[in-house]
Amino acid sequence: MDGPVTRLRARGGSPADSAASTPLSESRSLSTTPSKSSSSTSLSSMGEDAAKKVPLLDTLGNEFEPPNYTIKDIRDAIPAHCFKRSAIRGLGYVARDMICLAGNFYLFNNHIIPALSDFHPLVRAVAWGAYSVLQGFFGTGIWVLAHECGHQAFSESKVINDTVGWILHSALLVPYFSWKISHGKHHHATGNMQRDMVFVPKTRSEYSRRFVGIGRDVSELTEETPIATLTHSLLQQLFGWPMYLWTNVTGHNYHSRQREGRGHGKQNGYFKGVNHFNPSSPLYEAKDAKLILLSDIGVGLTCYALYLASQTWGAANIALWYGIPYLWVNHWLVAITYLQHTDPTLPHYQPEAWNFPRGAAATIDRDFGFVGRHLLHGIIETHVAHHYVSTIPFYHADEATEAVKKVMGKHYRADTRGGAFGFLKAMWTAARWCQFVEPSRGATGEGQHILFFRNRNGLGVPPMPVEEYVPNEKELENEVLLGMRKEANYP
C-alpha cells in the first residue's frame, strides 16, 4: 500500500464524488455468535445466523471489520531508531522556519511592496495576499513544531520540549499547556464518541435535535444546499480554532464524568464553564492549574507585544503583517485536523466497542505535496502512525508509517490522489458526505456500537429508516442531564 489506496464507487453518488479512500479488500462481517453446523441447524436458525452476519457498511458501501491487532504489534514493527529524538535537529528546524518567516517579511516589506508603489492598489493587495499565504504556511510549520514539543517528540528533554513549545505556541496565541493536556486526552481516546476531544461528529439524534428539533428526525430534512455547505465550511475554517479554545466545540460533552467533579453543571458553549483558559474547566484537574495560568500568561504577553507594536507601527500594519497570516494558520490547523478525522471510510466508536488500536486506526493520511512534506513537516502525510506512537519525531515518521502499514493491512487509510488539490477537494467531499454518524443498518452485538458517517444529501449509503434507529442510551441520558431533553427517548 505504497501508493494511493484503491477506491470503490459509492452507492448513490457519481464516481467524481467518491473522493474518500478505502482499501479494496473483502471484509468479514462482524458477528459475536459462532455459526452452527448445517447438520444441527434448522432453516429458521440458519436464517437468524444470516441476519446476525449483516455486514457493517461505511459511507461508500464497503464492508468494515474492526482491527484486531494490538499496540504492541505496532510498536514492535517500528525500527528502534525511529524513536530517537534530537534537540539539535529540532532546533535546527525551528531556526529554519523562523528564517523563512523573517525573510518573507523582509522581502515583501522592504523590496516587493515598495517596488509596486506606482502600480494600481489592487496589484499591491495581491502582493500582500501572497505574503500572507506564505507567512501562513511558515507559521503553521512553527505550530507543528510546537505540536511536536507537546508530544515530547521534539527532544529527549522535557524541559526543552515544554520551553520551546510554550514560546512558539504563545507567539501564535495558543495556550500551550492547556492545549497540550486536552490534546493528550484526544490521543488517548481518538474515535471514542464520549471521550474524544477533537472533531467528534454529531450523532444522528444530535444532528436531528439541532436541525429539526426534539421529537423529529433527520429523515424529515431535504438535501443541504451547496451554498449552505459552503457557508458552514467557511465559518468552520474562520472561527473553528478560537471556538474550540473558548467553547470546546467539536469536543465531547460528557463533562459530568470528570473525576474531580469539576464538570457538574458545565457543558460546551460560550460562558458554560468549558474552555482552554480557565483552570477550573473540566478539561483539567486541580494539579494542572499552574500550567493553565502559565499558558494564559504566554498568550497575554503576545497580546501585549502586539498592542505595543500597534502603538509603534499602527494597528493596520500589524493586522497586515501578523493578523491575516494568523488567520491562515488557524485555517490550516482546522483543515488539517478536520481531514485527519473525517472521511467516508472512517468509523467512530461508542465506548462499548472502542479500544486504543481501533481508535488510532480511525484516522487517515493525506497528501499536500511540497507544502505538506516540507513546510508543514509531514503532519498531513503521516498522521496515522503519529496516533499510534506520538513521541516519534516527524523526520522519522515516514519510515514509521511504512512499518505500521504492514501491521495494519487493510485497516490503514490514505487518500493521496491529487496532491494539494486533492487535499482541498477532500474538504468539500467531507462536508457533503460526512454530516452525522449512526450504526450500520442491521448491525448486532458489538457492531451496534460502531458508527459510520451518513448524510442527508443522497450520497453513499442512506441513513437507516427512523423506525430502526436506536440511539445510545448514555447519549440521551447525558442530554437530559444537560437540559437538552426532558426525557431520554427518541425521536
C-alpha positions as CSV (number, residue, x, y, z in Angstrom):
1,M,0.0,0.0,0.0
2,D,2.7,2.4,-1.0
3,G,0.6,4.4,-3.4
4,P,-3.0,5.8,-3.2
5,V,-5.4,3.2,-2.0
6,T,-7.9,1.8,-4.4
7,R,-11.4,3.2,-4.2
8,L,-14.8,1.7,-4.6
9,R,-17.6,3.6,-6.3
10,A,-20.1,4.8,-3.7
11,R,-23.7,3.9,-3.7
12,G,-25.9,6.8,-4.7
13,G,-23.2,9.1,-5.9
14,S,-21.1,9.7,-9.0
15,P,-17.5,8.4,-9.3
16,A,-16.3,12.0,-9.1
17,D,-18.0,12.3,-5.7
18,S,-16.2,9.2,-4.3
19,A,-13.1,11.1,-3.3
20,A,-12.7,9.3,0.0
21,S,-10.5,6.3,0.4
22,T,-10.9,2.7,1.3
23,P,-8.8,-0.4,0.9
24,L,-10.0,-2.7,-1.8
25,S,-10.3,-5.9,0.1
26,E,-13.0,-8.2,1.3
27,S,-14.1,-7.8,4.9
28,R,-15.7,-10.4,7.1
29,S,-19.0,-9.3,8.7
30,L,-18.9,-8.7,12.4
31,S,-20.6,-11.5,14.4
32,T,-20.3,-12.3,18.0
33,T,-22.1,-15.6,17.7
34,P,-20.4,-18.7,16.2
35,S,-22.2,-20.3,13.3
36,K,-23.7,-23.7,13.9
37,S,-23.1,-26.6,11.6
38,S,-25.8,-27.3,8.9
39,S,-26.3,-30.8,10.3
40,S,-27.7,-29.4,13.6
41,T,-29.3,-26.2,12.4
42,S,-32.9,-25.7,11.4
43,L,-33.8,-23.5,8.5
44,S,-35.2,-20.9,10.9
45,S,-32.0,-20.8,13.0
46,M,-29.9,-20.6,9.8
47,G,-31.9,-17.5,8.9
48,E,-31.2,-16.0,12.3
49,D,-27.5,-16.6,11.9
50,A,-27.6,-15.0,8.5
51,A,-29.3,-11.9,9.9
52,K,-26.6,-11.7,12.6
53,K,-24.0,-11.5,9.8
54,V,-25.3,-8.4,8.2
55,P,-22.1,-6.6,7.2
56,L,-21.1,-3.3,8.6
57,L,-21.0,-0.7,5.8
58,D,-19.1,2.5,5.7
59,T,-20.5,5.5,3.8
60,L,-19.2,4.3,0.5
61,G,-20.9,0.9,0.9
62,N,-17.7,-1.0,1.7
63,E,-17.7,-3.7,4.3
64,F,-15.9,-2.9,7.5
65,E,-14.3,-5.1,10.1
66,P,-12.7,-3.6,13.3
67,P,-9.0,-4.0,13.7
68,N,-7.8,-6.9,16.0
69,Y,-4.1,-6.2,16.3
70,T,-2.5,-4.7,19.4
71,I,-0.4,-1.6,20.2
72,K,2.4,-3.9,20.9
73,D,2.2,-5.3,17.4
74,I,2.5,-1.7,16.1
75,R,5.4,-0.7,18.4
76,D,7.4,-3.9,17.7
77,A,7.2,-3.3,13.9
78,I,8.7,0.2,14.1
79,P,12.5,0.3,13.8
80,A,14.2,1.4,17.0
81,H,16.0,4.4,15.6
82,C,12.6,5.9,14.7
83,F,12.0,6.6,18.4
84,K,15.2,8.7,18.7
85,R,14.8,12.4,19.2
86,S,17.4,15.2,18.6
87,A,17.2,18.6,20.3
88,I,19.8,19.9,17.8
89,R,17.8,18.7,14.8
90,G,14.6,20.0,16.2
91,L,16.0,23.5,17.0
92,G,17.5,23.5,13.5
93,Y,14.0,23.2,12.0
94,V,12.8,26.0,14.4
95,A,15.6,28.2,13.1
96,R,14.8,27.3,9.5
97,D,11.2,28.3,9.9
98,M,12.0,31.5,11.8
99,I,14.4,32.5,9.0
100,C,11.6,31.8,6.5
101,L,9.2,34.0,8.4
102,A,11.7,36.8,8.8
103,G,13.0,36.6,5.3
104,N,9.5,36.6,3.8
105,F,8.6,39.7,5.9
106,Y,11.8,41.5,4.9
107,L,11.4,40.6,1.2
108,F,7.9,41.9,0.9
109,N,8.0,44.8,3.2
110,N,11.3,46.2,2.0
111,H,11.5,45.2,-1.6
112,I,8.5,43.8,-3.3
113,I,5.8,46.2,-2.0
114,P,8.0,49.3,-2.4
115,A,8.7,48.2,-6.0
116,L,5.0,48.2,-6.6
117,S,4.4,51.7,-5.3
118,D,3.4,53.0,-8.7
119,F,1.1,50.2,-9.5
120,H,-2.7,50.0,-9.0
121,P,-3.6,49.4,-5.4
122,L,-5.2,46.1,-6.5
123,V,-1.7,44.8,-7.5
124,R,-0.3,45.7,-4.2
125,A,-3.2,44.0,-2.5
126,V,-2.5,40.8,-4.4
127,A,1.2,41.0,-3.4
128,W,0.2,41.4,0.3
129,G,-2.1,38.4,-0.2
130,A,0.8,36.3,-1.5
131,Y,2.8,37.5,1.6
132,S,0.0,36.4,4.0
133,V,-0.4,33.0,2.3
134,L,3.4,32.3,2.5
135,Q,3.6,33.6,6.1
136,G,0.6,31.4,7.0
137,F,2.4,28.3,5.7
138,F,5.6,29.2,7.6
139,G,3.6,30.0,10.7
140,T,1.8,26.7,10.5
141,G,5.2,25.0,10.3
142,I,6.1,26.7,13.6
143,W,2.7,25.5,15.0
144,V,3.6,21.9,14.0
145,L,7.0,22.1,15.7
146,A,5.3,23.3,18.9
147,H,2.9,20.3,18.5
148,E,6.0,18.1,18.4
149,C,7.1,19.7,21.7
150,G,3.7,19.0,23.2
151,H,4.0,15.3,22.4
152,Q,7.6,15.2,23.7
153,A,8.8,14.3,20.2
154,F,11.0,17.4,19.8
155,S,13.9,16.2,22.0
156,E,14.8,13.8,24.9
157,S,14.4,16.7,27.4
158,K,11.0,17.6,28.8
159,V,12.4,21.0,29.8
160,I,13.5,21.8,26.3
161,N,10.3,20.5,24.8
162,D,8.0,22.5,27.1
163,T,10.1,25.7,27.0
164,V,10.3,25.7,23.2
165,G,6.6,24.7,22.8
166,W,5.4,27.4,25.2
167,I,7.4,30.1,23.4
168,L,6.3,29.0,19.9
169,H,2.7,28.4,20.7
170,S,2.4,31.6,22.8
171,A,3.7,33.6,19.8
172,L,0.7,32.1,17.9
173,L,-1.8,32.9,20.6
174,V,-2.1,29.3,21.6
175,P,-2.3,28.4,25.3
176,Y,0.4,25.7,25.1
177,F,0.0,23.7,28.3
178,S,-3.8,23.9,28.1
179,W,-3.8,22.6,24.6
180,K,-1.1,20.0,25.4
181,I,-3.3,18.5,28.1
182,S,-6.5,18.4,26.2
183,H,-4.7,17.2,23.0
184,G,-3.2,14.4,25.0
185,K,-6.7,13.3,26.0
186,H,-7.6,13.4,22.3
187,H,-4.8,10.9,21.6
188,H,-5.8,8.7,24.4
189,A,-9.4,8.5,23.2
190,T,-9.4,9.0,19.5
191,G,-12.6,7.9,17.8
192,N,-14.4,7.5,21.2
193,M,-17.7,9.3,20.9
194,Q,-17.9,10.0,24.6
195,R,-14.3,10.8,25.4
196,D,-12.6,12.2,22.3
197,M,-11.6,15.9,22.3
198,V,-11.3,16.8,18.6
199,F,-13.9,16.7,15.8
200,V,-16.3,14.3,17.5
201,P,-19.1,14.0,14.8
202,K,-22.7,14.6,15.6
203,T,-24.8,11.5,16.1
204,R,-28.0,11.2,14.2
205,S,-30.0,12.1,17.3
206,E,-27.9,15.2,17.9
207,Y,-28.0,16.3,14.3
208,S,-31.8,15.9,14.3
209,R,-32.1,17.8,17.5
210,R,-30.1,20.7,16.2
211,F,-31.6,21.0,12.7
212,V,-35.2,19.9,13.1
213,G,-35.8,19.9,16.8
214,I,-36.6,17.5,19.6
215,G,-39.2,14.9,18.7
216,R,-38.3,14.9,15.0
217,D,-35.7,13.1,12.8
218,V,-33.2,13.8,10.1
219,S,-35.3,11.9,7.6
220,E,-37.6,15.0,7.6
221,L,-34.8,17.1,6.2
222,T,-34.2,17.8,2.5
223,E,-30.8,17.9,0.8
224,E,-28.5,20.6,2.2
225,T,-27.9,23.2,-0.5
226,P,-24.4,23.6,-1.7
227,I,-24.4,27.3,-0.6
228,A,-25.3,26.1,3.0
229,T,-22.4,23.6,2.9
230,L,-20.1,26.3,1.7
231,T,-21.2,28.8,4.3
232,H,-20.7,26.2,7.1
233,S,-17.3,25.3,5.8
234,L,-16.2,28.9,5.6
235,L,-17.4,29.6,9.2
236,Q,-15.6,26.4,10.4
237,Q,-12.3,27.5,8.8
238,L,-12.5,31.1,10.0
239,F,-13.8,30.6,13.6
240,G,-13.3,26.9,14.3
241,W,-10.0,27.2,16.2
242,P,-10.9,30.1,18.5
243,M,-14.3,28.5,19.2
244,Y,-12.5,25.2,20.1
245,L,-10.4,27.1,22.6
246,W,-13.2,29.1,24.0
247,T,-16.2,26.7,23.9
248,N,-14.7,23.2,23.3
249,V,-16.7,23.0,20.0
250,T,-16.3,19.5,18.4
251,G,-15.0,18.1,21.7
252,H,-17.1,15.6,23.8
253,N,-19.8,17.0,26.0
254,Y,-19.7,14.4,28.8
255,H,-18.1,16.6,31.4
256,S,-20.2,15.4,34.4
257,R,-17.9,12.3,34.4
258,Q,-14.8,14.4,35.3
259,R,-13.3,12.5,38.1
260,E,-12.9,15.6,40.4
261,G,-16.5,16.7,40.0
262,R,-15.5,19.8,38.0
263,G,-17.9,19.1,35.2
264,H,-21.2,19.1,37.1
265,G,-23.5,21.7,35.5
266,K,-21.0,22.6,32.8
267,Q,-21.2,22.0,29.1
268,N,-19.6,23.1,25.8
269,G,-20.6,26.6,24.7
270,Y,-19.9,30.2,25.5
271,F,-19.8,31.0,29.2
272,K,-20.8,27.5,30.2
273,G,-17.6,26.6,32.0
274,V,-15.7,24.6,29.4
275,N,-12.7,26.3,27.8
276,H,-8.9,26.2,27.5
277,F,-8.2,29.3,29.6
278,N,-9.9,28.6,32.9
279,P,-8.0,26.5,35.4
280,S,-11.4,25.3,36.8
281,S,-12.5,23.9,33.4
282,P,-13.5,20.3,33.5
283,L,-10.9,19.7,30.8
284,Y,-8.3,19.8,33.5
285,E,-7.6,18.5,37.0
286,A,-6.6,20.6,40.0
287,K,-3.0,19.7,39.6
288,D,-3.0,21.5,36.2
289,A,-3.9,24.9,37.5
290,K,-0.5,26.4,37.4
291,L,0.2,25.2,33.9
292,I,-3.1,26.7,32.7
293,L,-2.2,30.0,34.2
294,L,1.3,29.9,32.6
295,S,-0.4,29.2,29.3
296,D,-2.6,32.3,29.8
297,I,0.4,34.4,30.7
298,G,2.1,33.3,27.4
299,V,-0.9,34.4,25.3
300,G,-1.2,37.6,27.4
301,L,2.4,38.5,26.7
302,T,1.9,38.1,23.0
303,C,-1.2,40.2,23.1
304,Y,0.7,42.9,24.9
305,A,3.5,42.7,22.4
306,L,1.0,43.1,19.6
307,Y,-0.5,46.1,21.4
308,L,2.9,47.8,21.7
309,A,3.6,47.0,18.1
310,S,0.3,48.6,17.1
311,Q,1.2,51.7,19.0
312,T,4.5,51.9,17.2
313,W,3.6,50.9,13.6
314,G,-0.2,51.2,13.6
315,A,-2.9,48.7,14.0
316,A,-3.5,48.4,10.3
317,N,0.1,47.3,9.7
318,I,0.0,44.8,12.5
319,A,-3.2,43.4,11.1
320,L,-1.5,43.1,7.7
321,W,1.8,41.7,9.0
322,Y,0.5,39.4,11.7
323,G,-3.3,39.3,11.8
324,I,-4.1,37.9,8.3
325,P,-1.3,35.4,8.4
326,Y,-2.6,34.3,11.8
327,L,-6.0,33.6,10.2
328,W,-4.2,31.5,7.6
329,V,-2.5,29.5,10.4
330,N,-5.9,28.9,12.0
331,H,-7.4,27.9,8.7
332,W,-4.7,25.3,8.0
333,L,-4.8,24.0,11.5
334,V,-8.6,23.4,11.3
335,A,-8.4,22.0,7.8
336,I,-5.6,19.5,8.7
337,T,-7.3,18.3,11.9
338,Y,-10.7,18.0,10.2
339,L,-9.5,15.9,7.3
340,Q,-7.4,13.7,9.6
341,H,-10.5,12.6,11.4
342,T,-13.3,13.0,8.8
343,D,-13.7,10.7,5.8
344,P,-16.5,8.5,4.4
345,T,-14.4,5.4,5.2
346,L,-13.7,6.1,8.9
347,P,-15.6,4.6,11.8
348,H,-16.3,6.0,15.2
349,Y,-17.0,4.0,18.3
350,Q,-19.2,4.1,21.3
351,P,-17.3,3.1,24.5
352,E,-18.7,-0.4,24.3
353,A,-16.7,-1.1,21.1
354,W,-13.7,1.2,21.5
355,N,-10.1,0.4,22.3
356,F,-6.9,2.3,21.6
357,P,-5.8,0.4,18.4
358,R,-9.2,0.8,16.9
359,G,-9.4,4.5,17.7
360,A,-5.9,5.2,16.3
361,A,-6.9,3.4,13.1
362,A,-9.9,5.7,12.8
363,T,-7.6,8.4,11.2
364,I,-6.4,8.9,7.7
365,D,-3.2,10.1,5.9
366,R,-3.5,12.6,3.1
367,D,-1.1,14.4,0.8
368,F,-0.4,18.1,0.5
369,G,2.5,18.0,-1.9
370,F,5.7,20.0,-1.3
371,V,4.0,22.3,1.2
372,G,2.8,19.4,3.4
373,R,6.1,17.5,3.2
374,H,8.5,20.3,3.8
375,L,6.8,23.4,5.2
376,L,4.3,21.6,7.4
377,H,6.7,18.8,8.4
378,G,4.6,15.9,7.2
379,I,1.8,16.3,9.7
380,I,-0.7,15.6,6.9
381,E,1.1,12.7,5.4
382,T,2.0,10.6,8.5
383,H,-0.9,11.1,10.9
384,V,-1.9,7.5,11.3
385,A,1.5,6.4,12.7
386,H,1.5,9.6,14.8
387,H,-1.7,8.4,16.5
388,Y,-0.1,5.1,17.5
389,V,3.2,6.5,18.7
390,S,3.1,10.2,19.1
391,T,6.6,10.5,20.5
392,I,8.2,9.7,17.2
393,P,9.7,12.9,15.6
394,F,8.3,13.9,12.3
395,Y,11.6,13.3,10.5
396,H,11.2,9.6,11.2
397,A,7.5,9.4,10.6
398,D,7.7,8.3,7.0
399,E,9.7,5.2,7.9
400,A,7.5,4.5,10.9
401,T,4.4,4.8,8.6
402,E,5.8,2.2,6.2
403,A,6.3,-0.2,9.2
404,V,2.9,0.5,10.6
405,K,1.2,-0.2,7.3
406,K,2.5,-3.8,7.3
407,V,0.7,-4.5,10.6
408,M,-2.5,-2.5,9.8
409,G,-3.0,-4.0,6.4
410,K,-6.5,-3.2,5.1
411,H,-7.2,-1.1,8.1
412,Y,-4.7,1.6,7.0
413,R,-6.4,4.6,5.4
414,A,-4.9,7.1,3.0
415,D,-6.2,9.4,0.4
416,T,-3.3,10.7,-1.7
417,R,-4.9,11.5,-5.0
418,G,-4.3,14.9,-6.5
419,G,-1.7,16.1,-4.0
420,A,-2.5,19.6,-2.6
421,F,-5.5,20.0,-4.9
422,G,-6.9,16.6,-3.8
423,F,-6.5,17.7,-0.2
424,L,-8.5,20.9,-0.8
425,K,-11.2,18.9,-2.7
426,A,-11.4,16.5,0.2
427,M,-12.7,19.3,2.4
428,W,-15.8,19.7,0.2
429,T,-16.2,15.9,-0.1
430,A,-16.1,15.5,3.7
431,A,-18.6,18.4,4.2
432,R,-21.1,16.8,1.8
433,W,-20.7,13.2,2.7
434,C,-19.9,13.2,6.5
435,Q,-22.7,15.0,8.3
436,F,-23.6,12.7,11.2
437,V,-22.9,9.1,12.4
438,E,-25.1,6.2,13.1
439,P,-24.7,2.4,13.3
440,S,-24.8,0.4,10.1
441,R,-28.3,-0.8,9.4
442,G,-28.9,-4.3,10.8
443,A,-25.8,-4.3,13.0
444,T,-26.0,-6.5,16.0
445,G,-23.9,-7.2,19.1
446,E,-20.7,-5.1,19.2
447,G,-21.5,-3.8,15.7
448,Q,-24.3,-1.7,17.1
449,H,-21.7,0.5,18.8
450,I,-19.6,1.1,15.7
451,L,-20.8,4.2,13.9
452,F,-20.3,5.4,10.3
453,F,-20.9,8.7,8.6
454,R,-24.2,9.3,6.8
455,N,-25.7,12.4,5.2
456,R,-29.0,13.9,4.1
457,N,-27.7,14.6,0.5
458,G,-28.4,11.2,-1.0
459,L,-24.7,10.3,-1.2
460,G,-23.5,6.8,-0.4
461,V,-25.3,4.5,1.9
462,P,-28.5,6.2,3.1
463,P,-29.4,6.7,6.7
464,M,-31.4,3.8,8.2
465,P,-35.2,4.2,8.5
466,V,-36.2,6.2,11.5
467,E,-38.1,3.2,13.0
468,E,-34.9,1.1,13.0
469,Y,-32.7,3.8,14.6
470,V,-31.9,3.3,18.3
471,P,-29.7,6.0,19.8
472,N,-27.2,5.3,22.5
473,E,-28.8,5.3,25.9
474,K,-26.0,7.1,27.6
475,E,-26.1,9.9,24.9
476,L,-29.8,10.5,25.6
477,E,-29.3,10.4,29.4
478,N,-26.5,12.9,29.1
479,E,-28.7,15.3,27.1
480,V,-31.3,15.1,29.8
481,L,-28.7,15.8,32.4
482,L,-27.6,18.9,30.4
483,G,-31.1,20.1,30.0
484,M,-31.3,19.5,26.2
485,R,-34.1,17.0,26.5
486,K,-36.8,16.4,29.0
487,E,-36.9,12.7,28.6
488,A,-34.4,10.1,27.4
489,N,-36.4,9.0,24.4
490,Y,-36.1,9.3,20.6
491,P,-37.3,11.0,18.5
